[in-house]
Amino acid sequence: MKKFSKLVALALAGVMAFALCACGADTNDGSANNNGNTAVVDGNGNTNVVTNAAVKAGLICLHDENSTYDLNFINGFKAACDAAGVEYLIKTGIPEGQEAYDAACELAEAGCNFIFADSFGHEDYIIKAAKEYPEIEFAHATGTQAHTEGLANFHNAFANIFQGRYLAGIVAGMKLNEMIDNGDITAEEAKMGYVGAFTYAEVISGYTSFYLGAKSVCPSVTMEVTFTGSWYDETAEKTGAQTLIDNGCVLISQHADSMGAPTACEQAGVPNVSYNGSTAAACPETFLVSSRIDWTPYFTYCFNAITNGEAIAVDWNGTLETGSVVLTDLGASVAAGSAEAIAEAQAKITSGELHVFDITTFTVNGETLTTYMADVDTDPEYAGDHEAIVDGYFNESGDGLRSAPFFNLQIDGISLLDAAY
């Protein structure tokens, strides 16, 4: 670590003491320098100068940088903090249990006035901390309870990643068409595989939108889904992908957080659509594209709200237009015309001409849905409470109902290998 003035060194000593009591945490802290700013050392040993004294931010991650999911949050968080001159602390490896509450309290006691947790199972514990520290703003990704809890300092956030999944599905469908045209497979053999973590609405919404994107350009496509019961289990994800390949799936995607599935695809020579970042470097022969949520716009929005004394939205939902839903660069083996097909579909989504869950594009048990009561206000019975189909489409995360996905329909064309999770 670089040497600094005695004043900064003392501050760093305080940070190290804090780190000792925060198991599994990356911590970054600082103190005022002679210019009235704050010197902050990031996780790479780089020194930044903080200029926004109104905000000190904390991030709680389920895993660490080895998880593509958590790395995506960490990168967006650091980018927003650096751009806004915000001092920050990061805690990694925080399970979905009491540890999440403890981590939130430790960040609060360390002076953070904005604390964000990144995993679904953190939510109950972050709510508990929010009740204990009403003067601190708490936010949570993929959560469902902010709009029913009624806490002024607790917020949920997500983005319309189903839009990105749909666009990535178009790339997959174009690749299937190329394989059909080349005689590698028949139209009836255009079967994709999908490695999911759990049978939560977030995962169902994701794999369904991916499938519908592929189907929009390759009508004969079908898809098989397997579940691992974990957000991050490299062995299970690799095994799941291999099972799907053995079952005749000729293209694989995923909603799980390790390199397990992409690695299996690279070894088998099967095209892969990854999640939360490009795998082109590790899987140059099979990587097609990846969709992800860019969390930088949300963190920037929150920092600005706190600085300006404005309320943070109870449920915030990022979109293609806000720069929150993004695709990586295309891989080397994508089919010709993929970039143009993405651009055309994206323009139609942003204009409102195209809706990902248009009810004319899918059926459930052979029937077109005209009404569906979605479980938006989550309760123990998971009972439907809001009409989700409006103007001919399933209004996923729309009209401010809830930022987290609530599409949980099992549509025709998609089969589940297991649903134990």
C-alpha positions as a Markdown table, in Angstrom:
| # | Residue | x | y | z |
|---|---|---|---|---|
| 1 | Met | 0.0 | 0.0 | 0.0 |
| 2 | Lys | 1.3 | 3.5 | -0.8 |
| 3 | Lys | 2.5 | 5.8 | 1.9 |
| 4 | Phe | 0.5 | 8.8 | 2.7 |
| 5 | Ser | 0.6 | 11.7 | 5.2 |
| 6 | Lys | 0.4 | 10.8 | 8.9 |
| 7 | Leu | -3.2 | 12.1 | 9.0 |
| 8 | Val | -4.2 | 9.7 | 6.2 |
| 9 | Ala | -2.2 | 6.9 | 7.7 |
| 10 | Leu | -4.2 | 7.3 | 11.0 |
| 11 | Ala | -7.4 | 7.1 | 9.0 |
| 12 | Leu | -6.3 | 4.0 | 7.3 |
| 13 | Ala | -5.4 | 2.4 | 10.6 |
| 14 | Gly | -9.0 | 3.1 | 11.7 |
| 15 | Val | -10.2 | 1.4 | 8.5 |
| 16 | Met | -8.0 | -1.7 | 9.2 |
| 17 | Ala | -9.5 | -1.9 | 12.7 |
| 18 | Phe | -13.0 | -1.8 | 11.2 |
| 19 | Ala | -12.0 | -4.5 | 8.6 |
| 20 | Leu | -11.0 | -6.8 | 11.4 |
| 21 | Cys | -14.5 | -6.8 | 12.8 |
| 22 | Ala | -16.1 | -7.1 | 9.4 |
| 23 | Cys | -15.6 | -10.7 | 8.3 |
| 24 | Gly | -15.3 | -11.2 | 4.6 |
| 25 | Ala | -15.3 | -7.5 | 3.9 |
| 26 | Asp | -13.4 | -5.3 | 1.5 |
| 27 | Thr | -13.4 | -1.9 | 3.2 |
| 28 | Asn | -12.3 | 1.5 | 1.8 |
| 29 | Asp | -12.3 | 4.6 | 4.0 |
| 30 | Gly | -10.5 | 7.9 | 4.3 |
| 31 | Ser | -10.2 | 11.2 | 6.2 |
| 32 | Ala | -10.1 | 14.9 | 5.3 |
| 33 | Asn | -7.0 | 16.3 | 3.8 |
| 34 | Asn | -5.6 | 19.9 | 3.9 |
| 35 | Asn | -7.9 | 20.9 | 1.0 |
| 36 | Gly | -11.0 | 19.9 | 2.9 |
| 37 | Asn | -11.5 | 16.9 | 0.6 |
| 38 | Thr | -11.1 | 13.2 | 1.5 |
| 39 | Ala | -8.4 | 10.8 | 0.5 |
| 40 | Val | -9.8 | 7.3 | -0.2 |
| 41 | Val | -7.9 | 4.2 | -1.0 |
| 42 | Asp | -9.8 | 1.8 | -3.2 |
| 43 | Gly | -9.5 | -2.0 | -3.3 |
| 44 | Asn | -6.6 | -1.8 | -5.7 |
| 45 | Gly | -4.6 | 0.5 | -3.6 |
| 46 | Asn | -5.4 | 3.6 | -5.7 |
| 47 | Thr | -6.0 | 6.9 | -4.1 |
| 48 | Asn | -9.1 | 9.0 | -4.9 |
| 49 | Val | -10.1 | 12.4 | -3.7 |
| 50 | Val | -13.6 | 12.6 | -2.4 |
| 51 | Thr | -15.4 | 15.9 | -3.0 |
| 52 | Asn | -19.0 | 15.0 | -2.0 |
| 53 | Ala | -19.1 | 15.2 | 1.8 |
| 54 | Ala | -22.9 | 14.7 | 1.8 |
| 55 | Val | -22.7 | 11.0 | 1.1 |
| 56 | Lys | -20.8 | 8.1 | 2.4 |
| 57 | Ala | -21.9 | 4.8 | 0.8 |
| 58 | Gly | -21.8 | 1.2 | 1.8 |
| 59 | Leu | -22.2 | -1.9 | -0.4 |
| 60 | Ile | -23.1 | -5.4 | 0.8 |
| 61 | Cys | -22.4 | -8.3 | -1.6 |
| 62 | Leu | -23.4 | -11.9 | -1.3 |
| 63 | His | -20.2 | -13.1 | -2.8 |
| 64 | Asp | -17.1 | -11.3 | -4.1 |
| 65 | Glu | -15.4 | -10.4 | -7.4 |
| 66 | Asn | -15.3 | -14.0 | -8.5 |
| 67 | Ser | -19.1 | -13.9 | -8.9 |
| 68 | Thr | -20.1 | -12.2 | -12.1 |
| 69 | Tyr | -23.2 | -11.0 | -10.4 |
| 70 | Asp | -21.4 | -9.3 | -7.5 |
| 71 | Leu | -18.6 | -8.0 | -9.7 |
| 72 | Asn | -21.2 | -6.2 | -11.8 |
| 73 | Phe | -22.5 | -4.4 | -8.7 |
| 74 | Ile | -19.0 | -3.7 | -7.4 |
| 75 | Asn | -18.0 | -2.2 | -10.7 |
| 76 | Gly | -21.1 | 0.0 | -11.0 |
| 77 | Phe | -20.8 | 1.1 | -7.4 |
| 78 | Lys | -17.2 | 2.1 | -7.7 |
| 79 | Ala | -17.8 | 3.9 | -10.9 |
| 80 | Ala | -20.6 | 6.0 | -9.5 |
| 81 | Cys | -18.7 | 6.7 | -6.3 |
| 82 | Asp | -15.6 | 7.8 | -8.1 |
| 83 | Ala | -17.6 | 10.0 | -10.5 |
| 84 | Ala | -19.5 | 11.7 | -7.7 |
| 85 | Gly | -16.6 | 11.9 | -5.3 |
| 86 | Val | -18.3 | 9.7 | -2.8 |
| 87 | Glu | -16.4 | 7.9 | 0.0 |
| 88 | Tyr | -17.4 | 4.2 | 0.2 |
| 89 | Leu | -17.0 | 0.9 | 2.0 |
| 90 | Ile | -17.6 | -2.5 | 0.5 |
| 91 | Lys | -18.4 | -5.7 | 2.3 |
| 92 | Thr | -18.2 | -9.0 | 0.4 |
| 93 | Gly | -19.1 | -12.6 | 1.2 |
| 94 | Ile | -22.2 | -11.7 | 3.3 |
| 95 | Pro | -24.7 | -14.6 | 3.5 |
| 96 | Glu | -28.4 | -14.2 | 3.2 |
| 97 | Gly | -28.9 | -14.3 | 7.0 |
| 98 | Gln | -28.2 | -12.5 | 10.2 |
| 99 | Glu | -24.8 | -11.6 | 8.8 |
| 100 | Ala | -26.5 | -9.2 | 6.4 |
| 101 | Tyr | -28.1 | -7.3 | 9.3 |
| 102 | Asp | -24.8 | -7.2 | 11.1 |
| 103 | Ala | -23.0 | -5.9 | 8.0 |
| 104 | Ala | -25.6 | -3.2 | 7.6 |
| 105 | Cys | -25.3 | -2.1 | 11.2 |
| 106 | Glu | -21.5 | -2.1 | 10.9 |
| 107 | Leu | -21.7 | 0.2 | 7.9 |
| 108 | Ala | -24.1 | 2.4 | 9.6 |
| 109 | Glu | -21.9 | 2.7 | 12.6 |
| 110 | Ala | -19.0 | 3.5 | 10.3 |
| 111 | Gly | -20.8 | 6.6 | 9.1 |
| 112 | Cys | -22.4 | 5.4 | 5.9 |
| 113 | Asn | -25.7 | 7.2 | 5.2 |
| 114 | Phe | -26.5 | 5.2 | 2.0 |
| 115 | Ile | -26.3 | 1.4 | 2.3 |
| 116 | Phe | -27.1 | -1.0 | -0.5 |
| 117 | Ala | -27.4 | -4.8 | -0.5 |
| 118 | Asp | -27.3 | -6.8 | -3.7 |
| 119 | Ser | -29.0 | -10.2 | -3.1 |
| 120 | Phe | -32.7 | -11.2 | -2.8 |
| 121 | Gly | -32.2 | -13.0 | 0.6 |
| 122 | His | -30.7 | -10.0 | 2.2 |
| 123 | Glu | -33.9 | -8.1 | 2.2 |
| 124 | Asp | -35.5 | -9.0 | 5.5 |
| 125 | Tyr | -32.3 | -8.2 | 7.3 |
| 126 | Ile | -31.8 | -4.9 | 5.6 |
| 127 | Ile | -35.4 | -3.9 | 6.5 |
| 128 | Lys | -34.6 | -4.8 | 10.1 |
| 129 | Ala | -31.5 | -2.5 | 10.0 |
| 130 | Ala | -33.5 | 0.3 | 8.3 |
| 131 | Lys | -36.0 | 0.3 | 11.2 |
| 132 | Glu | -33.1 | 0.6 | 13.6 |
| 133 | Tyr | -31.4 | 3.5 | 11.7 |
| 134 | Pro | -34.3 | 5.7 | 10.4 |
| 135 | Glu | -31.9 | 8.5 | 9.5 |
| 136 | Ile | -29.9 | 6.3 | 7.0 |
| 137 | Glu | -31.1 | 5.4 | 3.5 |
| 138 | Phe | -31.1 | 1.7 | 2.8 |
| 139 | Ala | -31.7 | 0.2 | -0.7 |
| 140 | His | -31.9 | -3.3 | -2.0 |
| 141 | Ala | -31.7 | -5.0 | -5.4 |
| 142 | Thr | -34.3 | -7.5 | -6.6 |
| 143 | Gly | -36.4 | -7.0 | -3.5 |
| 144 | Thr | -40.2 | -7.0 | -3.3 |
| 145 | Gln | -41.2 | -5.4 | 0.0 |
| 146 | Ala | -40.4 | -1.7 | -0.1 |
| 147 | His | -43.8 | -0.7 | -1.5 |
| 148 | Thr | -45.6 | -2.6 | 1.3 |
| 149 | Glu | -43.3 | -1.9 | 4.2 |
| 150 | Gly | -43.9 | 1.8 | 4.1 |
| 151 | Leu | -40.5 | 2.8 | 5.5 |
| 152 | Ala | -39.4 | 6.2 | 4.3 |
| 153 | Asn | -35.7 | 5.1 | 4.3 |
| 154 | Phe | -36.0 | 1.7 | 2.6 |
| 155 | His | -36.0 | 1.3 | -1.2 |
| 156 | Asn | -36.1 | -1.4 | -3.8 |
| 157 | Ala | -34.4 | -1.1 | -7.2 |
| 158 | Phe | -34.1 | -3.2 | -10.3 |
| 159 | Ala | -34.0 | -2.7 | -14.1 |
| 160 | Asn | -35.9 | -4.1 | -17.1 |
| 161 | Ile | -33.3 | -6.8 | -17.7 |
| 162 | Phe | -36.0 | -8.7 | -19.5 |
| 163 | Gln | -35.4 | -6.2 | -22.4 |
| 164 | Gly | -31.7 | -7.1 | -22.5 |
| 165 | Arg | -32.5 | -10.8 | -22.2 |
| 166 | Tyr | -34.9 | -10.5 | -25.2 |
| 167 | Leu | -32.2 | -8.8 | -27.3 |
| 168 | Ala | -29.7 | -11.4 | -26.3 |
| 169 | Gly | -32.2 | -14.0 | -27.3 |
| 170 | Ile | -32.4 | -12.5 | -30.7 |
| 171 | Val | -28.6 | -13.1 | -31.1 |
| 172 | Ala | -29.2 | -16.7 | -30.0 |
| 173 | Gly | -32.1 | -17.1 | -32.5 |
| 174 | Met | -29.9 | -15.7 | -35.3 |
| 175 | Lys | -27.2 | -18.2 | -34.4 |
| 176 | Leu | -29.7 | -21.1 | -34.5 |
| 177 | Asn | -30.9 | -19.9 | -37.9 |
| 178 | Glu | -27.3 | -20.0 | -39.1 |
| 179 | Met | -26.8 | -23.5 | -37.8 |
| 180 | Ile | -30.0 | -24.6 | -39.6 |
| 181 | Asp | -28.9 | -22.9 | -42.8 |
| 182 | Asn | -25.5 | -24.5 | -42.6 |
| 183 | Gly | -27.1 | -28.0 | -42.2 |
| 184 | Asp | -25.6 | -28.4 | -38.7 |
| 185 | Ile | -29.0 | -29.0 | -37.2 |
| 186 | Thr | -32.6 | -29.2 | -38.5 |
| 187 | Ala | -35.2 | -26.7 | -37.6 |
| 188 | Glu | -36.7 | -29.3 | -35.2 |
| 189 | Glu | -33.3 | -29.6 | -33.5 |
| 190 | Ala | -33.2 | -25.9 | -32.6 |
| 191 | Lys | -33.3 | -26.6 | -28.8 |
| 192 | Met | -31.7 | -24.2 | -26.4 |
| 193 | Gly | -30.7 | -25.0 | -22.8 |
| 194 | Tyr | -30.8 | -22.6 | -19.8 |
| 195 | Val | -29.1 | -23.0 | -16.4 |
| 196 | Gly | -31.2 | -21.2 | -13.8 |
| 197 | Ala | -30.6 | -20.7 | -10.1 |
| 198 | Phe | -34.0 | -20.8 | -8.5 |
| 199 | Thr | -37.6 | -20.9 | -9.7 |
| 200 | Tyr | -38.1 | -17.3 | -8.6 |
| 201 | Ala | -40.1 | -14.9 | -10.8 |
| 202 | Glu | -36.8 | -13.1 | -11.6 |
| 203 | Val | -35.3 | -16.2 | -13.1 |
| 204 | Ile | -38.6 | -17.2 | -14.9 |
| 205 | Ser | -38.9 | -13.7 | -16.3 |
| 206 | Gly | -35.3 | -13.9 | -17.5 |
| 207 | Tyr | -35.4 | -17.2 | -19.3 |
| 208 | Thr | -38.9 | -16.5 | -20.8 |
| 209 | Ser | -37.8 | -13.2 | -22.3 |
| 210 | Phe | -34.6 | -14.8 | -23.6 |
| 211 | Tyr | -36.7 | -17.6 | -25.2 |
| 212 | Leu | -39.2 | -15.1 | -26.7 |
| 213 | Gly | -36.3 | -13.1 | -28.2 |
| 214 | Ala | -34.9 | -16.2 | -29.9 |
| 215 | Lys | -38.4 | -17.3 | -31.0 |
| 216 | Ser | -39.0 | -13.9 | -32.7 |
| 217 | Val | -36.4 | -14.8 | -35.3 |
| 218 | Cys | -36.3 | -18.6 | -35.1 |
| 219 | Pro | -39.9 | -19.8 | -34.8 |
| 220 | Ser | -39.1 | -23.5 | -34.3 |
| 221 | Val | -37.0 | -23.0 | -31.2 |
| 222 | Thr | -37.7 | -24.8 | -28.0 |
| 223 | Met | -35.9 | -24.6 | -24.6 |
| 224 | Glu | -35.1 | -26.8 | -21.7 |
| 225 | Val | -34.3 | -25.3 | -18.2 |
| 226 | Thr | -32.5 | -26.8 | -15.3 |
| 227 | Phe | -32.0 | -25.3 | -11.8 |
| 228 | Thr | -29.0 | -25.5 | -9.4 |
| 229 | Gly | -30.6 | -24.3 | -6.2 |
| 230 | Ser | -27.8 | -21.7 | -5.7 |
| 231 | Trp | -26.9 | -18.3 | -7.2 |
| 232 | Tyr | -23.2 | -19.4 | -7.3 |
| 233 | Asp | -22.1 | -23.0 | -7.6 |
| 234 | Glu | -19.6 | -23.4 | -10.4 |
| 235 | Thr | -19.7 | -27.2 | -10.2 |
| 236 | Ala | -23.5 | -27.4 | -10.3 |
| 237 | Glu | -23.7 | -24.8 | -13.1 |
| 238 | Lys | -21.2 | -26.7 | -15.2 |
| 239 | Thr | -22.9 | -30.0 | -14.6 |
| 240 | Gly | -26.3 | -28.5 | -15.4 |
| 241 | Ala | -25.0 | -27.1 | -18.7 |
| 242 | Gln | -23.4 | -30.4 | -19.6 |
| 243 | Thr | -26.7 | -32.2 | -18.9 |
| 244 | Leu | -28.5 | -29.9 | -21.2 |
| 245 | Ile | -25.9 | -30.4 | -23.9 |
| 246 | Asp | -26.2 | -34.2 | -23.5 |
| 247 | Asn | -30.0 | -33.7 | -23.9 |
| 248 | Gly | -29.5 | -32.2 | -27.3 |
| 249 | Cys | -29.4 | -28.5 | -26.5 |
| 250 | Val | -27.3 | -26.8 | -29.1 |
| 251 | Leu | -27.0 | -23.4 | -27.4 |
| 252 | Ile | -26.9 | -22.5 | -23.7 |
| 253 | Ser | -27.6 | -19.5 | -21.6 |
| 254 | Gln | -27.9 | -19.0 | -17.9 |
| 255 | His | -29.1 | -17.1 | -14.9 |
| 256 | Ala | -26.4 | -18.1 | -12.5 |
| 257 | Asp | -23.3 | -16.3 | -11.4 |
| 258 | Ser | -20.2 | -18.4 | -12.1 |
| 259 | Met | -18.1 | -19.5 | -15.2 |
| 260 | Gly | -19.5 | -23.0 | -14.9 |
| 261 | Ala | -21.9 | -23.0 | -17.8 |
| 262 | Pro | -19.7 | -20.9 | -20.2 |
| 263 | Thr | -16.8 | -23.2 | -19.5 |
| 264 | Ala | -18.8 | -26.3 | -20.2 |
| 265 | Cys | -19.9 | -24.7 | -23.5 |
| 266 | Glu | -16.4 | -23.8 | -24.5 |
| 267 | Gln | -15.2 | -27.4 | -23.8 |
| 268 | Ala | -18.1 | -28.8 | -25.8 |
| 269 | Gly | -18.0 | -26.3 | -28.6 |
| 270 | Val | -21.6 | -25.1 | -27.9 |
| 271 | Pro | -22.6 | -21.5 | -28.5 |
| 272 | Asn | -23.2 | -19.6 | -25.2 |
| 273 | Val | -25.0 | -16.5 | -24.1 |
| 274 | Ser | -23.6 | -15.5 | -20.7 |
| 275 | Tyr | -24.9 | -13.1 | -18.1 |
| 276 | Asn | -23.5 | -10.0 | -16.3 |
| 277 | Gly | -20.4 | -9.7 | -18.5 |
| 278 | Ser | -18.5 | -10.9 | -21.5 |
| 279 | Thr | -16.8 | -14.3 | -21.3 |
| 280 | Ala | -15.1 | -13.7 | -24.7 |
| 281 | Ala | -11.6 | -13.8 | -23.2 |
| 282 | Ala | -12.1 | -17.2 | -21.5 |
| 283 | Cys | -14.5 | -18.6 | -24.1 |
| 284 | Pro | -13.4 | -17.1 | -27.4 |
| 285 | Glu | -14.9 | -19.9 | -29.6 |
| 286 | Thr | -18.4 | -20.0 | -28.1 |
| 287 | Phe | -19.2 | -16.6 | -26.6 |
| 288 | Leu | -22.1 | -14.8 | -28.4 |
| 289 | Val | -23.2 | -11.9 | -26.2 |
| 290 | Ser | -24.1 | -11.1 | -22.6 |
| 291 | Ser | -26.8 | -8.9 | -21.1 |
| 292 | Arg | -26.5 | -7.1 | -17.8 |
| 293 | Ile | -27.8 | -4.4 | -15.6 |
| 294 | Asp | -25.5 | -1.4 | -15.3 |
| 295 | Trp | -26.1 | -0.2 | -11.7 |
| 296 | Thr | -24.1 | 3.0 | -12.1 |
| 297 | Pro | -27.2 | 5.1 | -13.1 |
| 298 | Tyr | -29.0 | 4.0 | -10.0 |
| 299 | Phe | -26.2 | 4.7 | -7.6 |
| 300 | Thr | -25.7 | 8.1 | -9.2 |
| 301 | Tyr | -29.4 | 8.9 | -8.9 |
| 302 | Cys | -29.3 | 8.0 | -5.1 |
| 303 | Phe | -26.2 | 10.1 | -4.5 |
| 304 | Asn | -27.7 | 13.1 | -6.2 |
| 305 | Ala | -31.0 | 12.6 | -4.2 |
| 306 | Ile | -29.2 | 12.6 | -0.9 |
| 307 | Thr | -27.0 | 15.5 | -1.8 |
| 308 | Asn | -30.0 | 17.6 | -2.9 |
| 309 | Gly | -32.2 | 16.5 | 0.0 |
| 310 | Glu | -34.6 | 14.7 | -2.3 |
| 311 | Ala | -36.5 | 11.5 | -1.7 |
| 312 | Ile | -35.3 | 8.3 | -3.2 |
| 313 | Ala | -38.0 | 6.4 | -5.1 |
| 314 | Val | -39.6 | 3.5 | -3.2 |
| 315 | Asp | -39.2 | 1.3 | -6.3 |
| 316 | Trp | -36.8 | 2.5 | -9.0 |
| 317 | Asn | -36.7 | 0.7 | -12.3 |
| 318 | Gly | -33.9 | 1.2 | -14.8 |
| 319 | Thr | -34.5 | 0.8 | -18.6 |
| 320 | Leu | -32.7 | 0.8 | -21.9 |
| 321 | Glu | -33.2 | 4.5 | -22.0 |
| 322 | Thr | -31.6 | 5.2 | -18.6 |
| 323 | Gly | -28.6 | 3.2 | -19.7 |
| 324 | Ser | -29.4 | 0.6 | -17.0 |
| 325 | Val | -30.0 | -2.3 | -19.5 |
| 326 | Val | -26.9 | -3.0 | -21.6 |
| 327 | Leu | -25.4 | -5.7 | -23.9 |
| 328 | Thr | -21.7 | -6.5 | -24.3 |
| 329 | Asp | -20.0 | -6.4 | -27.6 |
| 330 | Leu | -20.8 | -9.3 | -29.8 |
| 331 | Gly | -18.6 | -12.4 | -29.8 |
| 332 | Ala | -16.6 | -13.4 | -32.9 |
| 333 | Ser | -18.9 | -16.3 | -33.8 |
| 334 | Val | -22.3 | -14.5 | -33.9 |
| 335 | Ala | -24.4 | -14.9 | -37.0 |
| 336 | Ala | -24.3 | -12.2 | -39.7 |
| 337 | Gly | -26.9 | -9.5 | -39.2 |
| 338 | Ser | -27.1 | -9.9 | -35.4 |
| 339 | Ala | -26.1 | -6.3 | -34.7 |
| 340 | Glu | -28.7 | -5.0 | -37.1 |
| 341 | Ala | -31.4 | -7.2 | -35.6 |
| 342 | Ile | -30.5 | -6.0 | -32.1 |
| 343 | Ala | -30.7 | -2.4 | -33.2 |
| 344 | Glu | -34.0 | -2.8 | -34.9 |
| 345 | Ala | -35.6 | -4.5 | -31.9 |
| 346 | Gln | -34.1 | -2.1 | -29.4 |
| 347 | Ala | -35.6 | 0.8 | -31.3 |
| 348 | Lys | -39.0 | -0.8 | -31.3 |
| 349 | Ile | -38.8 | -1.5 | -27.5 |
| 350 | Thr | -37.8 | 2.0 | -26.6 |
| 351 | Ser | -40.5 | 3.5 | -28.9 |
| 352 | Gly | -43.2 | 1.2 | -27.3 |
| 353 | Glu | -43.9 | -0.5 | -30.6 |
| 354 | Leu | -42.6 | -3.9 | -29.3 |
| 355 | His | -43.4 | -5.4 | -25.9 |
| 356 | Val | -41.3 | -8.3 | -24.7 |
| 357 | Phe | -44.3 | -10.1 | -23.2 |
| 358 | Asp | -46.8 | -9.5 | -26.0 |
| 359 | Ile | -49.5 | -12.0 | -25.4 |
| 360 | Thr | -49.8 | -12.8 | -29.1 |
| 361 | Thr | -46.3 | -14.3 | -29.1 |
| 362 | Phe | -46.8 | -17.0 | -26.5 |
| 363 | Thr | -49.4 | -19.4 | -25.1 |
| 364 | Val | -49.9 | -21.1 | -21.7 |
| 365 | Asn | -51.3 | -24.6 | -22.0 |
| 366 | Gly | -52.2 | -23.8 | -25.6 |
| 367 | Glu | -54.2 | -20.8 | -24.6 |
| 368 | Thr | -53.6 | -17.1 | -25.2 |
| 369 | Leu | -53.9 | -15.2 | -21.9 |
| 370 | Thr | -56.2 | -12.2 | -21.7 |
| 371 | Thr | -56.0 | -11.7 | -17.9 |
| 372 | Tyr | -53.6 | -12.7 | -15.2 |
| 373 | Met | -53.5 | -11.7 | -11.5 |
| 374 | Ala | -49.8 | -11.3 | -10.6 |
| 375 | Asp | -48.4 | -11.6 | -7.1 |
| 376 | Val | -47.0 | -8.1 | -6.7 |
| 377 | Asp | -47.7 | -7.6 | -3.0 |
| 378 | Thr | -45.8 | -10.6 | -1.8 |
| 379 | Asp | -47.5 | -12.6 | 1.0 |
| 380 | Pro | -47.0 | -16.1 | 2.4 |
| 381 | Glu | -49.7 | -17.5 | 0.1 |
| 382 | Tyr | -48.2 | -15.9 | -3.1 |
| 383 | Ala | -51.7 | -14.9 | -4.1 |
| 384 | Gly | -52.3 | -12.8 | -7.2 |
| 385 | Asp | -53.3 | -9.2 | -6.4 |
| 386 | His | -52.7 | -7.1 | -9.5 |
| 387 | Glu | -53.9 | -7.4 | -13.0 |
| 388 | Ala | -50.7 | -7.8 | -15.1 |
| 389 | Ile | -52.0 | -7.9 | -18.6 |
| 390 | Val | -52.8 | -4.5 | -20.1 |
| 391 | Asp | -53.1 | -3.3 | -23.7 |
| 392 | Gly | -52.2 | -6.8 | -25.0 |
| 393 | Tyr | -49.0 | -7.5 | -23.1 |
| 394 | Phe | -47.9 | -8.7 | -19.6 |
| 395 | Asn | -46.8 | -5.4 | -17.9 |
| 396 | Glu | -43.7 | -6.7 | -16.2 |
| 397 | Ser | -42.4 | -4.3 | -13.5 |
| 398 | Gly | -44.6 | -1.6 | -15.1 |
| 399 | Asp | -46.6 | 1.4 | -13.8 |
| 400 | Gly | -44.6 | 1.6 | -10.6 |
| 401 | Leu | -46.2 | -1.5 | -9.2 |
| 402 | Arg | -42.9 | -3.1 | -8.2 |
| 403 | Ser | -39.3 | -2.8 | -9.6 |
| 404 | Ala | -38.5 | -6.6 | -9.1 |
| 405 | Pro | -39.9 | -9.0 | -11.8 |
| 406 | Phe | -43.2 | -10.7 | -11.1 |
| 407 | Phe | -43.6 | -12.6 | -14.4 |
| 408 | Asn | -43.9 | -16.3 | -13.2 |
| 409 | Leu | -45.9 | -17.9 | -16.1 |
| 410 | Gln | -44.7 | -21.2 | -17.6 |
| 411 | Ile | -45.2 | -20.7 | -21.3 |
| 412 | Asp | -45.4 | -23.4 | -24.0 |
| 413 | Gly | -42.2 | -24.2 | -25.7 |
| 414 | Ile | -40.2 | -24.2 | -22.5 |
| 415 | Ser | -39.8 | -27.4 | -20.5 |
| 416 | Leu | -38.3 | -27.8 | -17.0 |
| 417 | Leu | -35.9 | -30.6 | -16.1 |
| 418 | Asp | -36.6 | -30.0 | -12.4 |
| 419 | Ala | -38.4 | -27.5 | -10.3 |
| 420 | Ala | -37.2 | -28.4 | -6.8 |
| 421 | Tyr | -35.9 | -24.9 | -6.2 |
